[in-house]
């Protein structure tokens, strides 16, 4: 389905993971109530969508509105509305993976072959990470490890934080070393040569907190402070030389500002600023940033926004697309042209959910599932995209089991 004009890295969401699947739990209106802030978020931006209540297979009328917020001039937006893309044929079919109402907050093994979750299946079994192979649905979960940090590990490195100690473990050979992050998590650059972390005076009131941004080699050598961020923080790497950070102009400033920070020369490129900004997530390639704004005094600033991380483009999605979102990974890594944003549009009265996929580089929006053909309902925004980008795992609202849905190829 193709909702828009031109639009400009992953998880899970995030956020945590980031992610916004949890932050936008309003995608489900059953069972436990969504977080109050999430409910408010949805209410503030979905008025037009609820009023129209278009069929998910109807011709889209959404548009993107370029703004002048970034320091760089946005590129020109095409004036013609692209032709909607039909639901893929054959339609995707959901497959039940677990039984007995198991489990919540699923995540994936690095090779996309197993869906995992933290559980204690029985009194005589350990608390830890358990998993079910995607090739053996509805079989008994297998114990994976009692190292819960595996739930957020990358394919190549595991980061352990314990007290005042931060340890990096290379998964290929098990080699471990301590880095001078003092028990804080570190972010490893895409080329795996450097690490970055933030040190915050967290014992101070939130209005007086300042983060010191640190950089070091992967082995922890040559550590140096590179920036000070009033009421800010570090969210990861955009590229081998650029960090994604947040800050404010001063401690008493109401607006949060997102920047791309060059570690080579200290240059900051402003990407976005707002008082109530949430759900920030980088695309797999690092070329795009998605976030949402709520309750701004200027209604035109509320909604989901897409920004190119070079600062040249910033645009808001039509409110019909408001909902949960996660970036779709690529099997061999994404280029900016291959980045895709998966979205579950929010409809409070919908019986079932459906997925659409946005190509930021072209503005094409493609409907991936039809609720009349693939009737799924995701419980409390609990879904994760596989590392290879081919499948999502989600908690089905009707039975609280984990289900799988293979995604159509692009």
VMD Tcl script that draws the C-alpha trace (Angstrom):
set ca {
  {0.00 0.00 0.00}
  {1.38 3.40 -0.87}
  {0.28 6.15 1.49}
  {2.69 8.98 0.93}
  {4.85 11.31 -0.91}
  {8.60 11.39 -0.31}
  {9.96 10.34 3.10}
  {13.16 10.13 4.51}
  {18.90 1.82 12.02}
  {16.99 -1.30 14.72}
  {15.88 -2.89 18.43}
  {13.70 -3.36 19.07}
  {12.48 -0.55 19.17}
  {13.15 -0.06 20.60}
  {13.41 0.75 23.31}
  {14.33 -0.96 23.86}
  {14.88 -1.62 22.79}
  {14.27 0.35 21.99}
  {12.12 0.47 20.86}
  {8.80 1.78 20.18}
  {6.85 -1.42 20.13}
  {6.75 -1.26 23.89}
  {6.38 2.50 23.98}
  {3.37 2.36 21.69}
  {1.55 -0.40 23.55}
  {-1.66 1.31 22.53}
  {-1.70 -0.95 19.51}
  {-3.68 -3.33 21.70}
  {-6.76 -2.38 23.69}
  {-7.36 -5.72 25.37}
  {-6.20 -7.31 28.63}
  {-3.97 -5.08 30.73}
  {-4.37 -1.38 29.89}
  {-1.63 0.35 27.96}
  {0.68 2.77 29.69}
  {-1.03 6.09 30.31}
  {1.55 8.06 28.40}
  {1.09 5.76 25.45}
  {-2.64 6.17 25.50}
  {-2.24 9.90 25.56}
  {0.19 9.74 22.69}
  {-2.24 7.86 20.54}
  {-5.13 10.14 21.39}
  {-3.25 13.26 20.46}
  {-2.48 12.28 16.92}
  {-5.06 9.76 15.77}
  {-8.10 11.99 15.51}
  {-8.06 12.17 11.73}
  {-7.37 8.47 11.40}
  {-10.25 7.46 13.66}
  {-12.63 9.86 11.98}
  {-11.95 8.45 8.56}
  {-11.39 4.82 9.62}
  {-10.29 3.75 6.13}
  {-10.22 0.11 5.21}
  {-6.63 -1.11 5.29}
  {-6.93 -2.01 1.64}
  {-8.40 1.33 0.59}
  {-6.59 3.87 -1.53}
  {-4.42 5.96 0.72}
  {-4.58 9.72 0.93}
  {-1.80 10.44 3.42}
  {0.84 13.05 2.73}
  {4.13 14.17 4.18}
  {4.75 17.74 5.22}
  {8.33 19.01 4.82}
  {9.43 21.40 7.54}
  {12.25 23.84 8.01}
  {13.36 22.53 11.43}
  {16.68 20.94 10.40}
  {19.66 23.21 9.94}
  {20.04 21.93 6.39}
  {17.43 22.65 3.74}
  {15.04 19.74 3.12}
  {14.94 18.34 -0.36}
  {11.95 18.93 -2.57}
  {8.92 16.74 -1.97}
  {7.30 15.19 -5.06}
  {3.87 16.60 -5.77}
  {2.22 13.50 -7.19}
  {0.69 10.81 -5.01}
  {2.23 7.38 -5.76}
  {-0.06 4.58 -6.79}
  {-0.96 2.34 -3.84}
  {0.73 -1.05 -3.74}
  {-1.58 -4.03 -3.24}
  {-1.27 -6.64 -0.51}
  {1.26 -9.32 -1.57}
  {0.02 -12.59 -3.06}
  {0.07 -15.20 -1.64}
  {-0.87 -13.54 1.61}
  {1.35 -14.18 4.66}
  {0.03 -16.72 7.15}
  {0.69 -16.65 10.91}
  {2.14 -19.78 12.57}
  {1.78 -20.54 16.28}
  {5.23 -21.06 17.85}
  {4.58 -21.57 21.59}
  {1.76 -23.04 23.66}
  {0.25 -22.56 27.10}
  {0.25 -18.79 26.97}
  {4.04 -18.62 26.69}
  {5.58 -16.05 26.71}
  {6.05 -12.29 26.56}
  {8.79 -9.98 25.28}
  {10.23 -12.36 22.69}
  {13.57 -11.68 21.02}
  {15.62 -13.46 18.39}
  {18.82 -15.49 18.27}
  {21.47 -13.72 16.17}
  {20.98 -16.25 13.34}
  {17.18 -15.75 13.23}
  {16.64 -19.49 13.80}
  {15.21 -19.32 17.31}
  {12.78 -17.11 19.16}
  {13.84 -16.59 22.76}
  {12.37 -15.25 25.98}
  {13.24 -15.00 29.67}
  {11.29 -17.57 31.68}
  {11.20 -20.07 34.55}
  {8.95 -22.77 33.10}
  {8.65 -24.77 36.32}
  {9.71 -24.63 39.96}
  {12.52 -27.14 39.36}
  {13.83 -25.34 36.27}
  {16.18 -22.36 36.19}
  {15.41 -18.75 35.44}
  {17.10 -17.92 32.19}
  {16.76 -17.53 28.47}
  {14.67 -20.21 26.78}
  {13.95 -20.64 23.10}
  {11.91 -22.42 20.46}
  {13.25 -23.16 16.98}
  {11.30 -21.58 14.17}
  {11.56 -24.95 12.39}
  {9.89 -26.80 15.28}
  {6.80 -24.81 16.27}
  {4.84 -25.81 19.36}
  {7.68 -27.93 20.76}
  {8.87 -27.60 24.36}
  {11.17 -24.62 24.90}
  {14.88 -25.38 25.21}
  {17.10 -23.86 27.89}
  {19.68 -21.57 26.27}
  {21.61 -19.84 29.07}
  {21.28 -18.25 32.49}
  {23.24 -15.22 31.29}
  {20.42 -12.76 30.88}
  {22.70 -10.23 29.20}
  {22.48 -12.49 26.14}
  {19.08 -10.96 25.52}
  {20.71 -7.72 24.35}
  {23.95 -9.11 22.92}
  {25.09 -8.40 19.38}
  {26.16 -11.23 17.06}
  {29.84 -10.44 17.68}
  {30.14 -9.05 21.20}
  {28.59 -9.44 24.64}
  {28.74 -6.54 27.10}
  {28.59 -7.27 30.84}
  {28.02 -4.55 33.43}
  {28.51 -5.51 37.08}
  {28.90 -2.89 39.77}
  {31.67 -0.57 38.66}
  {33.01 -2.91 35.97}
  {32.25 -3.10 32.27}
  {33.52 -6.16 30.39}
  {33.41 -6.84 26.66}
  {33.43 -10.46 25.49}
  {34.18 -11.41 21.90}
  {31.78 -14.20 21.04}
  {33.98 -15.79 18.36}
  {36.77 -16.86 20.76}
  {35.46 -15.99 24.24}
  {38.19 -13.43 24.87}
  {37.21 -10.90 27.57}
  {38.59 -7.53 28.62}
  {37.63 -4.70 30.95}
  {37.05 -1.21 29.58}
  {37.03 2.01 31.64}
  {33.28 2.62 31.47}
  {32.78 2.01 35.20}
  {29.87 -0.40 35.01}
  {28.05 1.49 32.29}
  {27.00 0.02 29.00}
  {29.06 0.88 25.93}
  {28.17 1.23 22.28}
  {30.48 -0.41 19.74}
  {31.05 1.36 16.43}
  {29.87 -0.38 13.25}
  {33.46 -1.15 12.21}
  {34.11 -2.56 15.72}
  {37.15 -0.37 16.38}
  {35.82 2.07 19.01}
  {33.42 2.29 21.92}
  {31.45 5.20 23.35}
  {29.57 5.65 26.61}
  {28.00 8.34 28.76}
  {28.68 9.14 32.42}
  {25.78 10.91 34.15}
  {25.43 12.38 37.64}
  {22.33 10.27 38.14}
  {22.17 11.06 41.88}
  {21.18 14.63 41.01}
  {17.60 15.67 40.19}
  {16.75 15.00 36.56}
  {16.62 18.73 35.87}
  {20.27 19.05 36.93}
  {21.75 15.98 35.31}
  {24.64 16.34 32.89}
  {26.15 13.53 30.81}
  {29.84 13.38 29.93}
  {30.39 11.62 26.63}
  {33.45 9.33 26.42}
  {35.24 7.65 23.53}
  {37.89 4.88 23.53}
  {39.35 2.18 21.34}
  {37.60 -1.19 21.43}
  {40.18 -2.51 23.92}
  {39.50 0.46 26.20}
  {42.71 2.31 25.43}
  {43.00 6.03 24.69}
  {39.82 6.90 26.60}
  {38.89 10.57 26.43}
  {35.91 12.79 27.13}
  {34.63 14.38 23.95}
  {31.46 16.26 24.92}
  {29.23 17.46 27.75}
  {25.48 17.03 27.30}
  {23.06 18.95 29.57}
  {20.14 16.64 30.34}
  {21.27 14.54 27.39}
  {22.59 11.12 26.54}
  {23.98 8.71 23.99}
  {21.83 6.45 21.82}
  {24.37 4.76 19.55}
  {26.40 5.11 16.37}
  {25.09 6.46 13.10}
  {28.27 5.51 11.26}
  {31.90 4.69 12.07}
  {32.61 8.36 12.76}
  {29.26 9.76 13.89}
  {27.38 9.31 17.18}
  {23.67 9.79 17.79}
  {23.22 11.96 20.88}
  {20.64 14.10 22.65}
  {21.17 17.29 24.62}
  {19.64 20.64 25.51}
  {20.90 24.15 25.02}
  {20.98 24.57 28.82}
  {19.76 22.75 31.94}
  {16.61 24.85 32.05}
  {15.79 24.47 28.36}
  {12.48 22.73 27.70}
  {13.37 21.43 24.27}
  {15.31 18.22 23.73}
  {17.61 18.30 20.71}
  {18.82 15.30 18.72}
  {22.22 15.60 17.05}
  {24.58 13.68 14.82}
  {28.02 14.22 16.42}
  {31.21 13.74 14.41}
  {33.87 12.24 16.70}
  {36.65 13.34 14.36}
  {36.02 17.08 14.47}
  {33.23 17.58 17.04}
  {30.76 18.95 14.52}
  {27.11 18.61 15.54}
  {24.31 18.37 13.00}
  {20.90 19.10 14.45}
  {18.33 16.48 13.47}
  {15.28 17.42 15.53}
  {14.10 19.40 18.53}
  {10.88 19.23 20.56}
  {9.65 19.25 24.15}
  {7.96 15.84 24.06}
  {9.96 13.64 21.74}
  {9.87 9.84 22.11}
  {10.60 6.59 20.26}
  {13.86 7.60 18.61}
  {15.22 4.77 16.46}
  {17.95 4.67 13.82}
  {17.48 2.69 10.63}
  {19.79 -0.31 10.02}
  {21.94 1.70 7.61}
  {22.07 4.71 9.94}
  {20.74 6.97 7.21}
  {17.31 7.61 8.73}
  {15.87 8.45 12.14}
  {12.27 7.95 13.24}
  {10.65 9.48 16.33}
  {7.30 10.85 17.45}
  {6.12 14.04 19.12}
  {3.00 14.53 21.27}
  {1.16 17.44 22.88}
  {3.17 20.15 21.18}
  {1.58 23.58 21.31}
  {1.85 23.59 17.53}
  {-0.43 20.72 16.38}
  {1.44 20.44 13.09}
  {4.47 19.12 14.98}
  {2.61 16.18 16.56}
  {2.98 12.75 14.96}
  {5.63 10.39 13.64}
  {8.62 12.04 11.99}
  {11.33 10.78 9.67}
  {14.67 12.57 9.39}
  {17.74 11.89 7.29}
  {20.76 11.74 9.59}
  {22.75 14.10 7.40}
  {20.20 16.73 8.44}
  {18.96 17.46 4.95}
  {15.37 16.17 5.23}
  {12.67 16.19 7.89}
  {9.04 15.24 7.39}
  {5.98 14.10 9.27}
  {3.91 11.07 8.33}
  {0.21 11.34 7.79}
  {-1.75 10.56 10.95}
  {-3.38 7.55 9.27}
  {-0.01 5.83 9.68}
  {0.33 6.56 13.39}
  {1.06 3.41 15.39}
  {3.82 1.07 16.51}
  {6.92 0.86 14.35}
  {10.21 -1.04 14.02}
  {12.92 -1.02 11.41}
  {13.22 -4.07 9.18}
  {16.72 -5.55 8.98}
  {18.44 -6.85 5.84}
  {20.15 -10.29 5.71}
  {23.49 -8.77 4.69}
  {23.07 -5.28 6.10}
  {21.01 -2.47 4.65}
  {21.97 0.39 2.41}
  {19.99 3.63 2.82}
  {17.93 2.63 -0.21}
  {17.13 -0.75 1.38}
  {15.95 0.60 4.74}
  {12.30 -0.20 5.46}
  {10.11 0.86 8.38}
  {7.46 -1.65 9.49}
  {4.35 -0.10 10.98}
  {1.19 -1.33 12.69}
  {-1.34 1.49 12.23}
  {-3.29 2.32 15.36}
  {-7.04 1.83 15.16}
  {-8.64 1.64 18.62}
  {-11.75 -0.18 17.43}
  {-10.12 -2.54 14.93}
  {-10.75 -6.25 15.44}
  {-7.38 -7.16 13.97}
  {-4.08 -5.50 13.15}
  {-2.26 -5.22 9.85}
  {1.27 -4.32 8.81}
  {2.51 -1.81 6.29}
  {6.06 -1.16 5.14}
  {7.50 2.25 4.34}
  {10.45 2.91 2.04}
  {11.91 6.20 3.31}
  {13.97 6.77 0.17}
  {10.99 6.72 -2.20}
  {7.94 7.31 -0.01}
  {6.32 4.05 -1.11}
  {4.09 2.43 1.50}
  {3.21 -1.19 0.90}
  {0.52 -3.12 2.73}
  {2.00 -6.44 3.90}
  {-1.03 -8.08 5.48}
  {-4.80 -7.88 5.11}
  {-6.76 -8.43 8.36}
  {-9.49 -10.20 6.42}
  {-6.95 -12.77 5.20}
  {-4.37 -12.78 8.01}
  {-6.32 -12.00 11.19}
  {-3.72 -11.18 13.87}
  {-3.84 -8.96 16.92}
  {-0.60 -8.06 18.67}
  {-0.87 -7.93 22.45}
  {0.48 -4.79 24.08}
  {2.79 -3.86 21.23}
  {4.84 -7.03 21.87}
  {6.53 -7.88 18.57}
  {10.09 -8.18 17.24}
  {11.61 -8.30 13.77}
  {14.15 -11.06 13.10}
  {17.80 -10.07 12.50}
  {17.50 -11.16 8.86}
  {14.33 -9.09 8.42}
  {12.29 -11.99 7.08}
  {9.96 -12.73 10.00}
  {8.28 -11.10 12.95}
  {7.57 -12.81 16.26}
  {4.62 -11.43 18.19}
  {2.44 -12.21 21.18}
  {-1.05 -12.94 19.91}
  {-3.73 -11.20 21.94}
  {-6.26 -14.04 21.66}
  {-4.16 -16.76 23.33}
  {-1.03 -15.00 24.66}
  {1.24 -17.36 22.74}
  {4.11 -16.32 20.50}
  {3.32 -16.53 16.80}
  {5.42 -16.07 13.69}
  {4.63 -14.17 10.52}
  {6.91 -14.39 7.49}
  {7.20 -11.04 5.74}
  {6.94 -10.66 1.96}
  {10.18 -9.81 0.25}
  {10.64 -6.35 -1.14}
}
mol new
graphics top color blue
foreach p $ca { graphics top sphere $p radius 0.5 }
foreach p [lrange $ca 0 end-1] q [lrange $ca 1 end] { graphics top cylinder $p $q radius 0.2 }
display resetview
